Amino acid sequence: MDNVKLGKRIREERLRLGLTQEDLAEYSNISLTYMGRVERGERNMTVKTLVNIANALGVTIDYLLDSVVNIKDDNLIKQWLQLTHNRSDKEKKMAIDVIKVMFGHLDS
């Protein structure tokens, strides 16, 4: 995860809402110093802290993480999710097993 991008996104949202770092730190139950480090991308956050910040900003975690988590082949992942949307866990495992066999043949 890119902490610098995440911090920038948090800062942008904070400024959009007209909040100071001190306001957001207080609403998120963290220190002002820690908030500054988060916004500069110098600190990793716990999930709890990320949730507190998202709640204080009135946004979702996925909004804050959008384009922060590097997912390669995003389009392929979306296709997989669409294909497996209404499938049972057993069916999903079968599909993965088929793909493993296919890749095994491709690699040999």
N, C-alpha and C positions, 0 to 999 in steps of 0.2 A: 504494500500500500504506500502511496506517495503522501507522506505527512505534510509536505509543503503545499501540495494542491488542496488537501483537506483543510489546512489552516487558512489558505487563501479563500476557500469557499465559505468557511465559517465567518471570516472577517467581512467578506462581501455581504453576506446575509445580515450580519450585525449592523453594518453601516446602512444597509437598505432600510432597516428598521429604526435607524436613528439612535442606536444604543451605544454607550461607551463600553470599553473593555471592562471597566469596573462594574457596570450594570450587568453585563452578560456573565461575568465571573460570579457575582452575587446570586443571580437567578439560577446559575448552574451548580452552586454550592462548591466552587473551587476558588483558589486564591487568585488574585490579580496577576501575580507573577507567573503562575502556571498558565493562566489564560493567554498571557503574552507569548509564552513559549509554544502553546498549542497553535496560535495563529501564525507564528513564524515557522512552524513545522519542525520544531526542535524536540517535541515530546510525543511519545506514543501515549494513547489514551486507553483506559479500560472501556469496555462496552458501556458500563454504568455511566462514566463521564460523558461518553458520546451521546448516550440517551438523554442525559441531563441537558446537554448543550442543545440538542435537537429540540427537546421540549421547550426550552427557554426561547428558542428562535421560532417556535411554532412550525417546524418543518419535520419531515421524516428523515430517518437515518439514510435511507437509500437516496434521498435528494442530496444530502451532504456528501455521500460517497460516489455519486454519479461522476464518472470520468476520473475518479481517484483510484479505484481498484482497477488494475490493469488486467483486462480479460482479452486474451487473444482469440481470434476467430469468433467474435461476438455473434456474427450472423449464423454461424454453424451451431452455436449453443442455443440460439433462439429456435432454429429449426428442430433441434433435438427436443427442446421443451415442448414445442408444438406437437411433434410426433408422439410424445409420450404423455401428453397432458391427461388423458382419461384412462391411462393404462394402469394396471395393478403393479405392485412391486415385483411380483413373480414375472409378469410380462416384460417389465423393464430389465430385469436380470437376464432373461432369455435373450433379449435384444443385445445386451452387452456381451453375452457369451458368443452369439453369432458374429458380432464384430471382432471379437478376439480371434475366433477361428479364421475369419476372413483375412485379418492382418497377419496371422501366422502363415497363411498361404502366400500372401504378398511378400513377406520377408524371406521366404525360402527360395 
